[in-house]
Amino acid sequence: MIELIVNKNKEEKIIAVVENGKLVEIYEENEQNIKARNEGNIYIGIVKDIVPGMQAAFVDIGTEKNSFIHVKDIIPQVDEKVEKRIDTKIKNVIKVGQKILVQIQKDSNDKKGARTSTHIKLTGKYVVLMPNTNIVTISQKIENESEKERLLKILRKLLPENTGAIVRTAAVKKNEEELKEDLEQLLSKWNKIKEKFGNAPSKSQLLYKSPSILEKIILDLPENRIEKIMVNDKNEYKEINEILKEMDEKINVEIDNNILEKYELEKQIEKSKQRKVWLNCGGFITIDQTEALVAIDVNSGKFTGKSTLEETVYKVNYEATIEIAKQLRLRDIGGIIIIDYIDMENQETKQKILKVLEESIKKDRSKIQIVGFTPLDLLEMTRKHICSND
């Protein structure tokens, strides 16, 4: 059972996903980070400067800093391995002063402008639309081969020429009519964006605003799993009902002035900000975020075990793996993640831990890639932020 909690005060708004009484995702919004969060937005951009040595350009999209675009994000997508076939010079692809349609892939920060791409993606309930390409693929989380084939067959039948798509996990067991309806809504959005772009003057401007955090959560979570949305503010109550009406979602919305206390969320939120997280066995993990990566260290702490050293190590690493998966989702940790497990001598033990990690991240809505153990026995993985400005 999933409930969404929206708690608003003068300074900020907290959006929480609670599953069976436990906090599994938490997002904090204030005026500053709402303005900074532009990932997914689509703009008219004007090329300001080309840097041949970097195979990149700077594009004015109307934000404080010019955005950055690499040549691989401009040339047409023929397949998903673009990096291996880049032999085109950027100066032969775009020119200074040119008007281009771009989407923000990664938000700006204090030092860098936003990372943009001409490869547009529009996310629906069951499908991610990718105009101007013929790539049709499917979520890695869908494992049943016959279901994969069924969904891909339907999608290829429905897609217009030169239009690609990704089948989302929520599409499992959906019929052709349901997929068609979702796809048509996305195609309608795309046609409106194209029309605006074609009619607009050569001036940077926002053409499409990406869904809010709440809308993303509703889009991403499996159908019929959100039991209700609890809010503490009348204006927020009205806004959420309007959003649900636009999305054609039937979810019960209730008002309660003391939702944080009722769900005992304050303690859980406080814990989600702590560097050290204790494990049931007595061990603990520490989470340190740097500009380049996130380092997670596993420690045995108070746990000494009752059997062999290898079994003791496995017990701590096993509990740590499950907790790490929870914390990645809870804190919306993104980018490169390095996990320093307690040393495991046995290769079989390492493989067991990898399988535990693979299973534990299945509930996460984000795209996660487990690279594996490095020569230094550090586990390397990546995770894409759900909602962040980092």
C-alpha positions in Angstrom: 0.0 0.0 0.0 1.4 3.4 -1.1 0.4 6.8 0.2 1.7 10.1 -1.0 2.2 12.8 1.7 2.4 16.5 0.7 3.2 18.8 3.6 3.4 22.5 2.9 4.6 25.4 5.1 5.8 28.9 4.4 9.4 27.9 3.7 9.1 24.6 1.8 7.0 21.7 0.6 7.7 18.1 1.5 6.6 15.3 -0.8 6.9 11.8 0.6 6.2 8.4 -0.6 5.2 6.1 2.2 4.9 2.3 1.7 3.2 0.3 4.4 3.9 3.0 6.9 7.6 3.4 6.0 9.2 6.4 4.2 10.7 5.2 0.9 11.2 8.5 -1.0 11.4 12.0 0.2 11.7 15.3 -1.8 11.9 18.8 -0.5 10.8 21.8 -2.6 11.5 25.5 -1.9 11.4 28.5 -4.1 15.1 28.3 -4.9 15.3 24.6 -5.9 12.1 24.8 -7.9 13.6 27.6 -10.1 16.8 25.5 -10.4 15.1 22.3 -11.4 14.7 22.3 -15.1 15.6 18.8 -16.1 13.3 17.6 -18.9 12.2 21.1 -19.9 12.3 21.8 -23.7 13.6 25.1 -25.0 14.3 27.0 -28.1 18.1 27.5 -28.0 20.4 29.8 -29.8 23.9 28.6 -30.5 26.3 31.2 -29.0 29.7 29.6 -29.3 31.3 26.5 -30.8 34.3 24.8 -29.2 35.8 22.4 -31.8 38.4 21.1 -29.3 35.6 19.8 -27.1 33.3 18.8 -29.9 30.7 20.9 -28.1 28.8 24.2 -28.1 27.3 26.6 -25.7 23.6 27.3 -26.3 21.5 30.2 -24.9 18.2 28.8 -23.6 17.2 31.9 -21.6 18.7 30.7 -18.2 21.4 32.4 -16.2 24.2 30.3 -17.7 24.4 29.1 -21.3 23.7 25.4 -21.6 26.3 22.9 -22.9 25.7 20.4 -25.8 28.1 17.7 -27.1 28.1 16.7 -30.8 26.8 13.2 -29.8 23.6 14.9 -28.5 23.1 16.6 -31.8 23.7 14.0 -34.5 20.7 11.8 -35.3 20.2 8.7 -33.1 20.6 5.6 -35.2 21.3 3.3 -32.3 22.0 3.5 -28.6 25.8 3.3 -29.0 26.3 6.8 -30.3 29.7 7.3 -28.7 31.3 4.6 -30.8 30.5 6.2 -34.1 31.2 9.9 -33.7 33.4 11.1 -36.5 31.4 14.2 -37.4 32.9 17.6 -36.6 30.6 19.8 -34.6 31.2 22.8 -36.8 29.7 20.8 -39.7 26.5 20.1 -37.7 25.5 23.5 -36.2 26.5 27.1 -36.7 26.7 30.1 -34.4 23.3 31.9 -34.3 21.4 28.8 -35.3 18.0 28.1 -33.6 17.8 24.6 -32.2 15.3 22.6 -30.2 16.9 21.2 -27.0 15.9 19.4 -23.8 17.8 19.6 -20.5 19.4 16.3 -19.6 21.2 17.5 -16.5 20.5 20.7 -14.5 23.0 23.5 -14.0 24.9 24.0 -10.8 27.1 26.7 -9.3 29.9 26.0 -11.8 28.3 24.7 -14.9 25.4 25.4 -17.1 22.8 22.7 -17.9 23.6 19.8 -20.2 21.3 19.7 -23.1 20.4 17.4 -26.1 18.4 17.6 -29.3 17.3 14.0 -28.6 13.9 14.7 -27.1 12.1 12.4 -24.8 8.5 12.7 -23.6 7.4 10.4 -20.8 4.0 8.9 -20.5 2.4 6.3 -18.3 3.4 3.3 -20.4 5.7 4.8 -23.1 8.6 7.2 -23.4 8.3 8.9 -26.9 11.6 9.6 -28.8 10.9 11.6 -31.9 13.3 11.7 -34.9 14.7 8.2 -34.4 13.7 4.6 -35.2 15.0 3.2 -31.9 12.3 1.0 -30.2 13.4 -0.6 -27.0 12.0 -1.8 -23.7 12.6 -1.3 -19.9 15.3 -3.7 -18.6 13.0 -4.3 -15.6 10.6 -6.3 -17.9 12.1 -9.8 -17.8 9.4 -12.0 -19.4 10.6 -12.6 -23.0 7.1 -13.3 -24.4 5.7 -10.1 -22.8 8.7 -8.1 -24.2 7.9 -9.4 -27.7 4.2 -8.7 -27.4 4.8 -5.1 -26.2 7.4 -4.4 -28.9 5.2 -5.8 -31.6 2.3 -3.5 -30.5 4.5 -0.4 -30.3 6.1 -0.9 -33.7 2.7 -1.2 -35.2 1.4 2.0 -33.5 4.5 4.3 -34.0 4.6 6.7 -36.9 7.5 6.8 -39.3 10.8 8.1 -37.8 9.5 7.9 -34.3 11.0 5.8 -31.6 10.0 4.8 -28.1 10.9 3.0 -24.9 8.3 0.7 -23.3 8.0 1.4 -19.6 7.6 -1.2 -16.9 4.0 -0.1 -16.2 3.1 -1.3 -19.7 3.2 -5.0 -18.6 -0.1 -6.7 -19.3 -1.6 -3.5 -20.9 -3.6 -4.0 -24.1 -3.1 -2.3 -27.5 -5.8 0.3 -26.8 -4.3 1.4 -23.5 -0.8 1.8 -25.1 -2.4 3.6 -28.1 -4.1 6.1 -25.9 -0.9 6.9 -24.0 1.1 7.2 -27.2 -1.5 9.5 -28.8 -1.3 11.9 -25.9 2.5 12.0 -26.2 2.3 12.5 -30.0 -0.1 15.4 -29.5 2.3 17.0 -27.0 5.2 16.6 -29.5 3.2 18.1 -32.4 2.3 21.1 -30.3 6.0 21.6 -29.4 7.1 21.3 -33.0 4.5 23.8 -34.1 5.5 26.3 -31.4 9.2 25.9 -32.4 8.4 26.4 -36.1 6.4 29.5 -35.5 8.6 31.1 -32.9 11.2 33.8 -33.7 14.9 33.0 -33.2 14.9 33.8 -29.5 15.6 31.5 -26.6 12.5 30.5 -24.7 10.8 27.7 -22.8 8.4 25.6 -24.9 7.6 22.7 -22.6 7.7 22.4 -18.8 8.5 18.9 -17.5 6.1 17.2 -15.1 6.4 18.2 -11.4 7.7 15.9 -8.7 4.2 14.8 -7.8 3.3 14.2 -11.4 6.4 12.1 -12.0 5.7 10.0 -8.9 2.1 9.3 -10.1 3.4 8.5 -13.6 6.1 6.2 -12.4 4.4 4.2 -9.7 2.4 1.1 -10.7 -1.3 1.6 -11.4 -3.7 1.1 -8.5 -0.9 1.1 -5.9 -1.4 4.7 -4.7 -4.2 4.4 -2.2 -4.5 8.1 -1.4 -2.8 11.4 -1.2 -2.7 13.3 2.1 -2.2 17.1 2.2 -2.2 19.7 4.9 -3.1 22.7 2.8 -6.4 23.7 1.1 -4.7 25.4 -1.9 -2.5 22.3 -2.3 -5.6 20.1 -2.1 -7.2 22.0 -5.0 -4.0 22.0 -7.1 -3.5 18.3 -6.7 -7.1 17.5 -7.7 -6.6 19.6 -10.8 -3.4 17.7 -11.6 -5.2 14.4 -11.2 -8.1 15.5 -13.4 -5.6 16.5 -16.2 -3.8 13.2 -15.9 -7.1 11.3 -15.8 -6.1 9.6 -12.5 -8.7 8.7 -9.9 -6.8 8.9 -6.6 -8.5 9.9 -3.3 -7.1 13.2 -1.8 -7.6 14.0 1.9 -6.7 16.9 4.1 -5.1 16.5 7.5 -3.4 19.3 9.3 -1.0 17.0 11.2 0.2 14.5 8.6 3.8 14.5 9.6 2.9 13.6 13.2 0.3 11.1 12.2 2.7 9.2 10.0 5.6 9.7 12.4 7.6 11.1 9.4 9.7 13.7 11.2 12.0 11.1 12.8 12.2 9.2 9.5 13.1 12.4 7.6 15.8 13.3 10.1 17.3 9.8 9.8 17.4 10.2 6.0 19.8 13.1 6.4 22.3 11.4 8.7 25.8 10.3 7.4 25.8 7.1 9.4 23.1 4.4 9.0 23.1 1.5 11.5 22.3 -2.0 10.4 20.2 -4.6 12.4 23.3 -6.8 12.9 25.3 -4.0 14.6 27.3 -2.9 11.5 26.8 0.4 9.7 27.2 2.2 6.5 28.5 5.8 5.9 27.4 7.9 3.0 29.6 10.7 1.7 28.6 12.8 -1.2 31.3 14.7 -3.2 31.1 16.7 -6.4 32.5 13.8 -8.4 30.9 10.7 -6.8 29.1 9.2 -3.8 31.2 7.0 -1.6 29.5 4.4 0.6 31.6 2.6 3.2 30.5 -0.6 4.9 31.7 -1.3 8.5 31.3 -4.3 10.8 30.8 -2.0 13.8 29.7 -3.9 16.8 29.0 -7.1 14.9 31.5 -9.9 15.5 29.5 -12.9 14.3 29.3 -16.5 15.6 30.8 -18.5 12.9 33.6 -18.1 10.2 35.0 -14.8 9.2 33.6 -15.2 5.6 30.1 -15.8 7.0 30.4 -12.8 9.3 31.6 -10.6 6.5 28.7 -11.8 4.2 26.1 -11.1 6.9 27.3 -7.5 7.3 27.6 -6.9 3.5 24.3 -8.6 2.9 22.4 -6.3 5.3 24.4 -3.3 4.0 23.4 -4.0 0.4 19.7 -4.0 1.2 20.1 -0.8 3.2 22.1 0.9 0.5 19.4 0.2 -2.1 16.9 1.8 0.3 19.1 4.8 0.9 19.8 5.4 -2.8 16.0 5.6 -3.4 15.2 7.5 -0.2 17.8 10.2 -0.7 17.6 10.3 -4.5 21.3 9.8 -4.8 22.5 10.1 -8.4 25.7 9.9 -10.5 28.7 7.6 -9.9 28.4 5.5 -6.7 31.3 3.6 -5.2 30.7 1.0 -2.5 33.6 -0.1 -0.3 32.4 -3.4 1.1 34.2 -5.4 3.8 36.8 -7.5 1.9 35.4 -10.7 0.6 38.0 -13.3 -0.3 35.6 -15.7 -1.9 34.5 -14.9 -5.5 31.2 -16.8 -4.9 30.4 -14.4 -2.0 30.9 -11.4 -4.2 28.5 -12.9 -6.8 25.9 -13.5 -4.1 26.2 -9.8 -3.0 25.8 -8.7 -6.6 22.6 -10.7 -6.9 21.2 -9.3 -3.6 21.9 -5.8 -5.0 20.2 -6.5 -8.3 17.1 -7.8 -6.5 17.1 -4.9 -4.0 17.1 -2.1 -6.6 14.1 -3.5 -8.5 11.7 -1.3 -6.5 13.6 1.9 -7.5 11.9 4.0 -10.1 15.3 5.3 -11.4 17.6 4.0 -14.1 20.4 2.1 -12.3 23.5 0.4 -13.9 25.6 -2.0 -11.8 29.1 -2.0 -13.4 30.6 -4.5 -11.0 33.7 -4.9 -8.8 36.8 -2.9 -9.8 40.3 -4.4 -9.6 40.5 -2.6 -6.1 37.4 -4.6 -5.0 35.2 -1.5 -4.9 31.7 -1.9 -6.4 30.9 0.6 -9.0 27.4 1.6 -10.1 25.5 4.6 -11.4 22.0 5.9 -10.7 20.0 8.7 -12.4 18.4 11.3 -10.2 14.6 11.3 -10.1 14.3 14.9 -9.0 17.4 16.9 -8.3 19.4 19.9 -9.3 22.8 18.5 -8.6 
